Amino acid sequence: MGLTAAVLAVDAGNSKTDVAVVAPDGTVLSTARGGGFRPPADGLDKAMETLTAAVTEALRSAGTPTVSHTSACLANADLPIEEEELTEAIASRDWSATTTVRNDTFAILRAGVEEPRGVAVVCGAGINCVGMRPDGRTARFPALGRFSGDWGGGWALAEEALYHAARAADGRGEPTALSTTLPAHYGVPDMPALIEALHLNRIPHHRRHEATPVLFATASQGDPTARGIIDHQATEIVTMATVALTRLDLLTEATPVLLGGSVLAANHPLLTEGIRTRLSAAAPKAVPHVVTARPVLGAALLGLDDVGAPREAHDRLRAQYT
């Protein structure tokens, strides 16, 4: 390939950025980690500054100013127009001769399969689903929030838990232990006090996500309302996976369904078993499993796919991460 490095792999999420520089034979030459990649919140220029710092460190450590190809799997690359904008921004840095930008969910999918074939559902702060076949066909969703038809992820689960706890406390909803466990977690006496503290920012907005593990703990103790929220999440995950399998004509084939993101990687029994039961009914040939490998591995494997690297290179790369 004429260069000591074949692929610059980037997995850039909302909370962190992982970078790897990979040789043509699949050897990892260097890695680096940076801050979150948030163009909608920070603006594209600032987001690219964060990304550039991590890439510069990785290239310097690898001893090469450029590579053959950049494979970037990025959060917030949800629409084709966003992929085009981000591709242009990365290509302008002259890190490589060619650049491919994909949504970061594709990194989790590729990290969990031996070939680019399968479906992945990511349930972290939000929720997303993608599917791909070796012939290049893909299936995906906008994944922009409730207005684009999505429901779920850590923030939605936290919001739902607080919603039901508040309604239970004031009589509008069914009784639930969440109206006790949530205030206790945040160190306030009851739901009215918790609502006031959240509204007045005495409890910072970013701490709302802490309601999600409280939800799972309450559900594990048998609370029907908490269990119902988790059942809803399991149904949404299976619905997205089944639609993606259908779009790719994979319902009749044994196909991996990868489950990733912080909510799914925690492997909560109620959620995991709920998904398996529902998926078995909706797509009997689907083979679900939780992905724990770092997504940057998937970005690097996609990069090796892009440059036509041999299978041995893929195997060598995977061995260094597993």
Secondary structure as the mmCIF struct_conf table of DSSP 4:
data_model
#
loop_
_struct_conf.conf_type_id
_struct_conf.id
_struct_conf.beg_label_comp_id
_struct_conf.beg_label_asym_id
_struct_conf.beg_label_seq_id
_struct_conf.end_label_comp_id
_struct_conf.end_label_asym_id
_struct_conf.end_label_seq_id
BEND BEND1 LEU A 3 THR A 4
STRN STRN1 VAL A 7 ALA A 12
BEND BEND2 ASN A 14 SER A 15
STRN STRN2 THR A 17 VAL A 22
TURN_TY1_P TURN_TY1_P1 PRO A 24 ASP A 25
BEND BEND3 GLY A 26 GLY A 26
STRN STRN3 VAL A 28 GLY A 34
HELX_RH_AL_P HELX_RH_AL_P1 PRO A 39 ASP A 42
HELX_RH_AL_P HELX_RH_AL_P2 LEU A 44 ALA A 62
TURN_TY1_P TURN_TY1_P2 GLY A 63 GLY A 63
BEND BEND4 PRO A 65 PRO A 65
STRN STRN4 VAL A 67 LEU A 74
TURN_TY1_P TURN_TY1_P3 ALA A 75 ASN A 76
BEND BEND5 LEU A 79 LEU A 79
HELX_RH_AL_P HELX_RH_AL_P3 PRO A 80 ALA A 91
TURN_TY1_P TURN_TY1_P4 SER A 92 ASP A 94
BEND BEND6 TRP A 95 TRP A 95
STRN STRN5 SER A 96 ASN A 103
TURN_TY1_P TURN_TY1_P5 ASP A 104 ASP A 104
HELX_RH_AL_P HELX_RH_AL_P4 THR A 105 ALA A 111
TURN_TY1_P TURN_TY1_P6 GLY A 112 GLY A 112
BEND BEND7 GLU A 114 PRO A 116
STRN STRN6 GLY A 118 CYS A 123
BEND BEND8 GLY A 124 GLY A 126
STRN STRN7 ILE A 127 MET A 132
TURN_TY1_P TURN_TY1_P7 PRO A 134 ASP A 135
BEND BEND9 GLY A 136 GLY A 136
STRN STRN8 THR A 138 ARG A 140
BEND BEND10 GLY A 145 GLY A 145
HELX_RH_3T_P HELX_RH_3T_P1 ARG A 146 SER A 148
TURN_TY1_P TURN_TY1_P8 GLY A 149 GLY A 149
BEND BEND11 GLY A 153 GLY A 153
HELX_RH_AL_P HELX_RH_AL_P5 GLY A 154 ASP A 170
TURN_TY1_P TURN_TY1_P9 GLY A 171 GLY A 171
BEND BEND12 ARG A 172 GLY A 173
TURN_TY1_P TURN_TY1_P10 ALA A 177 ALA A 177
HELX_RH_AL_P HELX_RH_AL_P6 LEU A 178 TYR A 186
TURN_TY1_P TURN_TY1_P11 GLY A 187 GLY A 187
BEND BEND13 PRO A 189 ASP A 190
HELX_RH_AL_P HELX_RH_AL_P7 MET A 191 HIS A 199
TURN_TY1_P TURN_TY1_P12 LEU A 200 ASN A 201
BEND BEND14 ARG A 202 ILE A 203
HELX_RH_3T_P HELX_RH_3T_P2 HIS A 205 GLU A 210
HELX_RH_AL_P HELX_RH_AL_P8 ALA A 211 SER A 220
TURN_TY1_P TURN_TY1_P13 GLN A 221 GLY A 222
HELX_RH_AL_P HELX_RH_AL_P9 PRO A 224 ARG A 247
TURN_TY1_P TURN_TY1_P14 LEU A 248 ASP A 249
TURN_TY1_P TURN_TY1_P15 LEU A 251 THR A 252
BEND BEND15 GLU A 253 GLU A 253
STRN STRN9 THR A 255 GLY A 260
BEND BEND16 GLY A 261 GLY A 261
HELX_RH_AL_P HELX_RH_AL_P10 SER A 262 ALA A 265
TURN_TY1_P TURN_TY1_P16 ALA A 266 ASN A 267
HELX_RH_AL_P HELX_RH_AL_P11 PRO A 269 ALA A 282
TURN_TY1_P TURN_TY1_P17 PRO A 284 LYS A 285
STRN STRN10 ALA A 286 VAL A 290
BEND BEND17 ALA A 293 ALA A 293
HELX_RH_AL_P HELX_RH_AL_P12 PRO A 295 ASP A 306
TURN_TY1_P TURN_TY1_P18 VAL A 307 GLY A 308
HELX_RH_AL_P HELX_RH_AL_P13 ARG A 311 TYR A 321
#
